[in-house]
Amino acid sequence: MRYGAILAGGVGNRMKSAHIPKQFLEIAGKPIIIWTLERLMKSALFDEVIIAIHPEWNDYLKTMIRDRDLDRNYVQVIDGGKERLDSIRNVIDYIENAHGINADDKILIHDAVRPFVTDQIMKDSMDALDEYPAVVAAIPATDTMLWIEEGTKVDSMPARSKLFHGQAPDSFRLQVLRDSLDSLTEEEKKTITGTAQICLTKGIEIHTVPGDVENIKLTSDGDLMIAEGIMRERLERDK
């Protein structure tokens, strides 16, 4: 089985203008989370798409999906957890309870607020799992990177050629992700800030596939304005 998972458990505190969780804000006349969901659905890469949403917004999202006549048998909406790790845990538990987990199962985990993920990124990610246990989309760093231990003093400038910006999606052989998550200690859980880090912490090799500069994560009001422009340009281009 090939699963697509969308993490939508956050409430977007950094987007000051938002009066609802940022994934429900609209760009180009449609909620961000619907743009993202449709990207995964239209790719035809997945047997099922699972969305982990904040429990208070579960029914709201289900209504939104129903009103847009999206395939509710193909899309499963479940409660997310308090933290990112908890939402991933809930996704894995849902899969295990509904279908079991088999050796050749794959999962792609994406952010609800990255609506510009491309078919190529998703296909490359799923194909790469034939060779590697875990992969993440990444693009080369273009700015000079500064290492600062504390305060404002620059301690070093790492070689930019070796630095990349990690994006989403993160993709895994499902058993590898489950086993890595199960074995995390409480101290290790406190250090996890990204999905692929679950496996890296347990010594699993992480490989990369090419990301895309437009595959941005919408976290601020400025990002929202940029996203509006990108989406409208894409819609005009696709006419």
Buried (B, 14 or more C-beta within 10 A) or exposed (E): BBBBBBBBBBEBEEBEEBEEBBBBBEBBEBBBBBBBBBBBBEBEBBEBBBBBBBEEBBEBBBEBBEEEEBEEEEBBBBBBBEEBBBBBBBBBEBBEEEEEBEEEBBBBBBBBBBBBBBEEBBBBBBBBBEEBBBBBBBBEBEEEEEEEEEEEEEEEEEEEEEBBBBBBBBBBBBBBBBBBBEEBEEEBBEEBEEBBBBBBBBEBEBBBBEBBEBBBBBBBBEBBEBBBEBBEEEEEEEE
